[in-house]
Amino acid sequence: MLWWQVTVAESRFIDATDATVGYTFGRRDPVAVIEPYELVRLRTWDCFAGKVASTDDLPSKVCQFPYLNPVTGPLYVDGARPGDTLAVHVVELTPAADVGFSSTFPHFGALTGTATTAMLHPALEERVWQYTIDHQRGTVRYTARSCAFEVDLPLQPMLGTVGVAPAGGEVRASIVPGVHGGNLDMPQLRAGTTVYLPVGVEGALLAVGDGHARQGDGELCGVAVEVPMHVTLVVDVLSEVSTPVPRLETDAQFMSIGVARPLEDSYRAAHLDLVRQLVQLTGLDELDAYQLVSQAGSAYVGNVVDADYTIAAAIDKALIAPVLPYHGAHKVLRAIRGGD
């Protein structure tokens, strides 16, 4: 049997428990050792750690701050060394509940005063919304709190948080993004996507969490449709391949993620890395790559609510197919999912 023919039933399962979840990246002991190409299943808690169970459960009352956004792990990846790149292939994402929750928080979100953007107006009301998930129909039902209105939205499971231990030995809260990954909140981080992260410490110490049944671009109010998640993934180690910022790859696109404030600096960081990635992939010089991205690039907003914002700069693979060499890491994911 080839490694990618291992069934989900035969894969290792790591549950989300008090012993296997945490709220930081860095300086945490691994909960398991995994091998490259090993099929691993995880369960993750939602960002509220399951404490919001109805619209009456206000997060400020039932959650203990700053203990939000738990991640399952970390996982020690055998063979991962500083200077390598960890390729995390997201094979399958399935919400582990029939309902999800979102909320508004006082002093949090893109359309309110925050600790870093002080305003005179009163804080937003804290309110919770419950979303019903129909797994068979593939929908998430939005129900208004103020009137008789509801509408079904497509179910689009994603992972908000995927990260490794930072290279500098520091501890980063799981609720913020960075070069190490973390709370990226990119809706493109779905099943079928490969996430590339820089390995900063021995074993990488990968952790994942913050499942969303769906999320709009920017995560405007700061809270998606939060759900516990069943996650199936496979990791690959790209030895002596450096990755300066988190990157995503799908069958259709390469993406670079910029993490910064203000938003324009996040935009710049993402596009700078995409231009340099194209230079490496294609042999174009920097100005030729800059010109191509200027005319054919796309940009996706991840979040504009965290300590730093995230934007993904993207280029279609079809545009550079004539000069694109074999890109082995994503081929692994395609093999797992039944592609060529």
N, C-alpha and C positions, 0 to 999 in steps of 0.2 A: 504494500500500500504506500502511495506517495504521501508526503506530509500534508499536502493541501486537500487530500481526500478524507482526512479525519473528519468524522461527523461531529456536530455540536454536542450530541449525547456523549461522545467519547472524550470531549475536551475537559480541561480542568475548570472547576467552578470555585470562585472566591466570592463569598457572600459579603454583604455590607453589615457589619456588626460594630459594636463599640471597640472591639480589638482591631478591626481592619480599616476603620475610617479615621481621617484626621482633617485638620483645617489649615495646614501649611504645606509648603514645598521646602525641602531642605532640613537636614539634621533630624530626620525621623528614621527609625529602624525599619527595614523592609518587612512586610508581612508575608512575602513569598518570593521565591527565586523562580524565574521563568527562563526558558531557552528561546533563542531566535527560532521563528517559524512554528512555535508551539501555539496551538489554538486555545485561547483563554476566554472563559466567560466570567463576567463580573456582574454583581448587582450593585447599584449605587442608590443612595438616598436622594431625595430632592433637596433643594437648597435650604429648606426649612427643617431638614432632618426628620420629616414626618410629623412635626408638631402642629402644623396647620392642617386641620382635618375638616374644617367647615368654614363658612363665611363669618362665623362668630369668633374664630380664632385669630385675633389680631397678632401679627408677628411680634410687635413690641411687648405683648403680654405673655406669649407662650414660648418665644425663643430667647435664648441668652446671647446677647451681643458681646463680642464679635463672632460668636460661634455660628456662622452661617456658611453655606456652600461646602458641605463635607465632601471629601474625595476618598474613593476607595484605593488603598495602597499605603505606602509605595511598593512597587514591584521591582526587585533587583533583576536586571536583564543580564544574563550571563554573557560575558564577552564585550560588553559596552564599556568603552574607555573614554576619558576626557579627550576631546578633539574629534571624536566620531560623531555621526549623526544617527539618531534613533528614528526609524520609519515606523509609525504606528498605523497599521492598516485597520480601518473600522469596517468590520465585516457585516455586522448586524446590530440594529438598535430597536428595541421593543419596549414601549412603556410598561412598567410593572404595576400599573394601577388603572382603574377605570375612570378616575377623575384626576384633574390637575388643578393647581391653584396659582393665581396671580394676585398682586396687591399693589397699592400705592403706599409709600412710606413718607412720613414727614421728613423734609430736607433731603430727599433722594430722588433722582430722576432728572431728565433733561429739561423739563418745563417747570421747574420750581427752584427756589433758592436752596443752595446746599452749603455745606461747611466751607467749600472752596469758592463758591459764588454767592456771597452774602447778599440778601435782599431784605427789605423792610416788611414785605407782605407776610401774612401768617403762613404757617406750614400747611401743606396739603393735608386733607383728611386722610386718615389711615382707613383703607377699605380693602376687602378681600373679595375676589371673584372665583367662583367654582366653574370649571369647564368639564363637561361630560365627554369622555373619549369613546367613540364607537370604533372598535378595532376592525370589525368586519367591513364597515363602510369606509374606513379610513378618514374619519372626520373628528373635529374637535368643536364642541358647541359653545359659542359665546352667548351668555345670557346677561342682559343689562341689569343693573341693580336699581335703577331709578324709574323704569317703565317696562311695559310688556313688549320687549324686543329681544329676539334671539336670531342667530344665524350660524350655520355650519361653516367651519373653515377647514381646509385640508390638514390632515394629520401629517406633520413633517418632523419626525423625531431627529434630534440633534444633540450633541454634547456641548455644553457651554464651557467645560473646563477639562483640558488635557495638558499635563505639564510634567516636567522633570525637576530634579533638584538644581538650583542655580549654581553656576560655576564658582562664584566667589565665596561659597560657604555660608552665605547669609540665609535667613529664613524669610520666605515670602508668604504672605497670607493667601489662601486659596481663592479669595474673593477678588484678587487683582490680577491683571495680566502683566506679562513681561517678556523678555527675550527667552526665558525658560518655558514659555507657553502660559499655563495658568488659565485664568478666566477670560478666554478670548471672545466668547459669545458670538462666534461666526456661524450664521445659519447654514453656511456651506459645509460645516463639519458634520456630515451625515454618513450613513452607511454608503460605502463605495468610495470614500475619501481616504487618502493617505496624508497623515500629518508628519512633517519632518521637524524634529527638535534637536537643538545642539546638546550633546552629552557633556555635562559639566563635571560630573563626579563618577567614580567607579560604579558600574551597574545602572547608571542613569537615574534610578529611583522614580519610576513612572507612576503617576496617580491620575485617576479620571473621576469625573462626577458632573453634577449640575445638569442633569438631563432635562431637556425641554421637549414637550410635545409639539411645540412650534414657537417661533419667535419672529417678530417683524424686524426689518433692518433697523439697527440703532438701539434696539431694546429700549424704546422711548421712555417708559415709566420706570425702567430699571429692573423689572421682573417679568420674565417670560411666562409661558404656561408650564409651571414647574412640576415635574413628575419624577418618581423613582424610575430607574431604567435598567433593563437587562442589556448588557453590552457584550458583544463578541468581537474580539480583536486578535490580531497577530502582529508581532513586532519583528523588525529586521534591523540589523546593525550595519550601517555603511561605514566601514573602517576607514579612518583617516580622511573622511569627507567632512568638511566643515560646513556648518549652516549658521549664518550670523543672526538670523531672525526666524521665527516660526514660518513654515511654508506649508501650503496645501497643494495636493494634486488630485484631480479627478480624471475621468476618461477624456474630458473635453478641455481642461484648462490647467495651467500652472498658476499658482497664487503666492504672493509674498504678503505677510502681515506686518503692518506697521503698528507699533505700540508707543503712544506718546500723548502729551497735551501741549498745546491746543490741537484741535482736530486737523488743522492744516499740516502740522508737523507729523502726525500719524500718517497722513496722506503722502507726505514727502518720503518718510522712512519706508513705506511700503513700495513706492514706485522706484526709489533708489535701489532697493534690493532686487526688484523684478528686472530692472535694466541690467544689473550686474549678473543676475542669474541667466538672462538671455545671452549675454556675452560668453559665459561659460558653456552654455548648452549649444550655441550655434556657431561661434567663431566670429560673429559680428563685432565690429568695434563699438565702443561705448556710445558714440554719437549716432551710429546707425540704429543701435538698439533703442536708444532714447527716442529717436524719430518714430520707430515702429510702434512703441508703446504709446506715444503721443497720439497717434492716429487710429490705433486699433485696440487699445487697452480698455479694460473695464475696472470699476471700483465698487466694492461692497462694504457697507458700513456695518461693523459688528456691534459695538456699543459706544454710546456717548454719555455714560453715566458713572463709570468706575473711576478709580484714581487716575488711570490712564485710559485713553480711548483706543479703539482698534479699527483698522481699515485693511481690507485685502485688495491688493492690486493684482489684476488677472490678465492673462493673454491666452487666446485660443491656440491649442496645440496645432490645429489644422493649418494655421498661418505659417508655422515654421517646420512643418512636416518634412519638406525636402532636405533640410539640414539638421533635423533632429536625430541624434543618435539613440540607440537602444536605451531606454530608461528603465532599468531593472526593478527598482523598488516597487513601482506601481504595477508592474507586470505580476508581481507576487500576489497582489490583491485581486487582480483580474482572474488569476488562476484559482484562487480560493473561491471566488464568487461564480465560477463556471465560465469565465471568458477564455480567450486564447492565451 
